[in-house]
Amino acid sequence: IMGAVPREKAGAGSAVNNTVRQVAGAMGVAVLGSLLAVSFRAHLGADTPAQLASTLDQPAAIVSTLPEQVRVTPLVTEDASESIGGALGFAGRAGAALQSRSQLPEVAQLPAATVAAQKEKAQTAIESFVHESKAAFVHGMHISSLVAALGAAIGAVAAFLLLPGRREKDSDAGEVVAELV
């Protein structure tokens, strides 16, 4: 931009150049962030947190009689499948609810083998969900990085093909000097 505008319009050219750079940077971050979120959710699955909660709230006949703060199903929030932070936060809240559940007298009356089996199953399910969440985040980062690299490559090719080169400017300067002499 600065090489294309006359000297007296250098201030306006600089302002336009800076504005375009700022807007393009903000748009790039927004587009790549949105792409990351969409890729994460598509890879993890929108209903995966609800499925985990349903698995953890078993046996339903017993869990439905327990206080709501120790049930996992009410802990499912919309952001649990939209971001790595939401997914890991949900996993932490689910683990805390299960820990609180194990302290209840109703659960203490159940056979120890049943409680141990449920605890092992719950721990495995939460660990699997955390692993799936991390894998979905890495997948989304790969997609976003590839799109960013593709955008950079297209920009480099466009700059190489569309912007005037030094040789062109140097030869123009040489012609001007030759005309003056």
N, C-alpha and C positions, 0 to 999 in steps of 0.2 A: 504494500500500500504506500509506504513512505517513498519508494522509488518511482511511483507512478504519479504522485501529485506534485503540482508546482510548488516551489519554495514558499510562496506566500500563503499556501493552503496547508502547510506542514502541520500546524496545530490541529486543524480539523481532521487531517489524515491520521494523526496519532490518536486522536480521540476515538475515531471509528475503529481503528486497529485494536485499541485496548478494549472497547466495548464488545467487539466481535469475539475477542479472545476470552473475555470473562463469561459471556453468555454461552459460548461453545463449551467451555470447561464445565460450567454448571449443568448444561444439558447432557454432556457426556456422562457425568457422574450420575445424574438422574436416570438416564437410559440404562446404564450398566447396573445400577442398583436395582432398578425394576426388573431387569433381565435376571439378575441373581435371585431375587425374591420369587419370580415365576418359576425359574428352574428348580429352586429349592422345594417349593410346594409341589410341583409336578413329580419330582423324584421321590419325595417323602410320602406324598399322598395326603389329601385334605382330611380324610377320615381316620388316619392312622392314630392320632391321639385318642379319639373316641373309642377305637377298637382296643387300644391298650387299657383305657379306663374300664371298659366292659370286662376285659380279661381279669383285671385286678379286683374288680368288685364281685368276685365269685366266692362262694356260692351266693347267688342272688337272694335266696330265701333268708340267709343269715345276715348278709350285709345290709339288706333293706331295713332291718330292725335296728341297726346301729345309728348313732348320731351322724348328722350330715358332715361334720368336720372330719370324720374319719373315712368318708367315702371318696373315691377318686373321681367318679363320673361328674360331680358338680365342679371339679377343678379344671375341666377341659374348657379352655378359652379359645377364642378365634385365632389369636396369634400363636397358638401352640403348633400350628402347621405352616405358619407364614415366615418364621425366622428361626435361626439357630438359637437365638436368645430365648424366644418364646418356647421352643421345644425343650431346651434344657431346663428352663424355669419350670415348665410343667412336670418334667421328670423329677425334679427336686421336690416339688410340692406333693407329687404322688408318693414319693418315698417317705416324706414326712408324715403324710396321712396314714400310710401303712404302719409306720413306726408307732404313731399314736394309737392306731387300732390294736396293735399287739399288747398295749398296756391295759386295755379294757377288761373288766371282769367277765363279760360275756364271752370273750375270746379265750380267756384263761380257763374256762370250763370245758373247752373243746379238747379232744384227745391231742396229746403232744405231737404225735406222728402227723396228724392232719394239719396242725399249725405249722410244723416244720416244712411239710410238703408245700403248703400254700406260700410260705415265706420264700422258699427256694424258687418256686414258679414265678412269684412276683419279682424277685431280684433278677432272674434271668430275663423276664419280659422287659423290665426297665432298662437293663443293660443293653438288650437288643434294640430298644427304641433309641437310646442314646447313640449307639453305633450307627443305626440307620440315619439319624439326624445329622451326625457328623459327615457321613458319606454323602448325604444329599447336599450339604453345604459345600463340600469339596467339589461335587459335580457342578453345582451352580457357579462356583468360582472358576472352574475350568471353562464353562460355557462363556461366562463374562470375559475371561481373559482372552479367549479365542476371538470373540467379537471385537474386543479392544485392539488386538493385534491386527485383525483384518481391517479395521478402520484406520489404523496407523499405516498399514501397507498401502491402502487405497489413497490416503493423503500423501504419502511419499511419491507414489506414481503420478498423482495429479500434479504435485509440485514440480516434479521432474519434467513432465510433459507440457504443462501450461505456463509456468513461470519463465520469464526470459532468463537466459543464462549469462554468465560473465563474458563469454566470448562475443556474444551478440553486442553487449554494451561496449566492450573494448574495441570492437571493429567500428562501431558507430562513432566512438571518440576519435579513433584514428582517422576516419573520414572527415570529421569536423576539422581536425588539426591540418589535414592535407588541403582542405578547402581554404583555410586561412593563410596558408603559406603560398 
